Amino acid sequence: MDRVPVPANYALGPGDELLIRAWGKIDLECHVVVDRNGQVFLPKVGTVSVAGLRYEQLEGYLHSAIGALYKDFELNVTMGQLRSIQIFVLGSARQPGAYTVSSLSTLVDALFASGGPSGTGTMRHIQLRRGDRMITEFDIYELLRKGDKSNDLQLLPGDVIYIPSIGPQVAMVGSINEPGIYELKDTTTIDSALKDAGGLTNLATADRVLLERIENHRRRRVDEFALDASGLRRVLDDGDLLRIFPISSQFENAVTLRGPKQGRYAWHEGMRVSDLIPSRDSLIGNEHWNQQNHLAAATRADLNGHSHSNAHGDSHAEPNPDSHVDMMTDIAESSAEINWDYAAIERLDGHDLSTRLIAFNLGSALDHPASSDNPALEAGDVVTVFARKDLPLPLEKHAAFVQVGGEVNAPGVYPVNPGDTLRDVVRRAGGLTPHSYLYASQLTRVSTRVAQEQQLKLSIARIQNELVSRFVSAPSGSPANPLGQEAQLGSQQAAIAELLSVHPTGRVVLDMSPEAHTINDIPDIVLEDGDSYYVPLKLSTIEVAGAVYNENAFRYQKKKKLSTYLEDAGGPTRQADARRIFLIRADGSVISRQSRSSPWRGRFEGLSLLPGDAIVVPTKLKLPGGFARQLSFLTQILSQAALTGGVLSAVQ
């Protein structure tokens, strides 16, 4: 309040500071304070009484007082520091008591300073008392709702602001802009009460409101009526509850399309499905085109990045399984495939409120509007068009895609028909190049990957259960070093946990001859949607990995045996589990040392290798018997995940 302009009607009193300047026949500049007697002392003039003067009267009054002694001068009078006054806030206030406030403060200023009415105090009948008289009654609702503070008066020393207890109240709930509990004032109608609550929302119905009332503190009653002119004139009583209901969410003249390009559409008499869906193309919504645009932008970004990172391009690079999954997923998501043979209308029966389902042939309805497959629609119908992700289509009508890459003349993604085989799609891709290595070709399949993931989880779970069971059932004190037993358990669990991080690729072992080199040598396997086939270059190395002294890739030599490659790698280390060495063939099959332990099957070390084979020497680890039983399956899964790092990190 220190820098608030002084109003013209401000009454001067003891403690107010005056800044007085005079020039001309008298030169005067002074700061004076009104004393307790209401006087100020002016040098060269004397004592002047100013108490009770309004600020607008002050300059003229002092000019006259000085003019009695001096002539021909100019005078300027302003207010300096204003006096403080003490007032009282009593009754049902949040913080009742005595307050020292600026002499410019008003009733509203004091209410803010004291926190206003308490939860039991009125907001509509706040009294300003001066002496034995009530000067004004203030309604906070008028200030909050209308910005009206015409009854807000300036305070004087000793004023009392009294807040009586709260008056009658009503509650208004439902479709109101500001539902809540409101205090009544005098005779209040529903119309005026709704204005205090901000009025009705756009969704409120005027056809039906509910008024709950307590009569004579004895019983409750409910009254239902329309919010028309008569209803708005109804008077509310203390304790009333007014409930405003929303209008029905039902659209009386609309039908809903669910599926591609779904939305709500206006219904008219005689409307049929072909009116709602005028053509097949009309079912292709913005989502499909946005997906297409996204793919185009992503392709440009990939091409730009590839051209910057590798200006020549590497036509013989290994396949990236992640890019294959992304491509096939994008193709599936961007496909506008719709079930044209089946669509349905959901209709609410107005008699028993049950839902009827009316099936029809969507393609026939659009192609032959005069047919019985083009049913008439009623208001409120929901027409559902099913897409590929909603209802699986029959094999004959299902759009399937496979990816072919590597050493074929026209790599790419090809649509396949029911019964198409791997040979068929390789022919469609232009056949094999002279550099193809069919024996090491890879066919990956989504359904196989899912089955492998489930089997891997089950196998690892069985191993974990057996491992924990053996540790718990071990006799107490039987091991010489119980801490060593716990460390062994921890290392075993860490090895098993590493297996969980390996993701199967879903590779299908094709069991081709190492000499295979023509399309006729490819197995005549029927393709599935999402299959991917990759034909690598002729390989020229043998990998030796795991617990050996020199992990490396060695040049393939035709007559060189497995044992010789192990010797080239320095042989197994002390930590190697020599009994569980296994060979990963280039075609994805696995041969373990245990499987060659019988004399009539030949020695494991004497196996002849093929280009692209990998020898894996696992680390010696005391695993439960369940691991040994599952090793054949696990090693095959791991080998298909990776021929080096993925396998080694899992089995070591």
C-alpha angles and dihedrals in degrees: 000000000000094000099035112121112254111248118236093243094053109134115222120230144162112309098031116128121222125201108207127185125177130174135176120053086003125043110205135160119162146144111221133177124215106246128217090273091057093251137123128203116227119195113241089012110055135218119348125186113225105158114130095018118132116236091245089057097046102084094047092046094052091044089057092046093051092039090065087070105025137038134203102029139127124229135200123185126183136166121256125182110357123222124255122234133200120232134169130233110197141164124039096357125141091236110015119189146086117318131194108214139164117280087241092061121118134203091269091051090055092048090055091047092053096043094251126254120348123235089276096042127100122250095191106052107042110158130213109204125191115184108318095336134085105230099188144344116227127207113203090195088065089055096044098041103033105016089239115151098156090128092053107112134188114260127239129201112286096018116152123215107200121193112197123205118285118278132219115325138199131192123223120192139165127042096010125124093233111018116190146100116308133191117234125226121204110313108353124190126203088251094058092041091053090051089055087053093052095259131268124320121243090257096053119115121223093197097078135023129163124222118194114195137180111219120208092334088285112090145006124240134186125212124189123196144143121271094237127130091287093048093049090055093057114119119234124224132207111283097021120148115206115195119194115198126211122239118261116281090224118114107218097202106032141095125200127225114206122193127031111018090005122185146113120291134188115261125216135182113282093018116158136187091266089057090054093043107029096181143359091255091058090071092064103096134192091268091068094048092044088054090050091050090049091053091049092051092047091050092052090049091050092049092049092048092047093049091052095046098043117017094184098044123222111247092180098053119134116260118268106224092199092056089049092053092047093049095048091045091050091050091051093047095046093049112110090207112160132181100243094178098061135039131146141215119213111207129181113226106226092205103057098007091237123142119246122202117212113190122199142166106263097196093051091047091057098038096042109029092176093059127099088250089075101075125191116255129226129206110276096027119144113212113200121200113192123218133195094276093049103052123012109241124226115270093251091057099037117107107226128187133192131187123227121189146154123044099011123111096240112026116192148101114301132190113234132202127220109288096019111144136209090259091054095054093045088054088049088052090059099265131269127319120233089254097057121127103203095179091066096042116130128222112187122189132192096219091049091050092051092049091048092050091052093046091047092053092048092048094049091046090054091049092049092050092050092047094052092042092055092049094049095045094049110117113257112258093010095118116070090222114033091181089056089051091054091048090051091050090050093051091048092050090047090054091049092046088054089059090059090061092061115094117205116233097211094240115176114214105231096194095218126166116261087237094056111129109145135071089250089062090062112099113255092237119161113242129234131208110276096023118148125201123192126184113197131204120269103283123222106187142077118212123216114190142162129042097007130116095243116030106196150125113263130200113264115245118186101227097036115118130218093254091056092055089050090053090050087056091053094258128264118324125233089265093054122114096222093182092063102047110139137190122225109207119216089247091060098257121129131222116191127198090241091058089058097046094104114094095227092056096059132248117300092223091056095059117130112232132219130215110281096024119137129208114210122195109192124209117259108259129164099235126169122265090259090068092054091051092049096041096097093054095040095049091051091051092046094047090055090050092056139337094221129008099023093052097042096049090051102046100036 
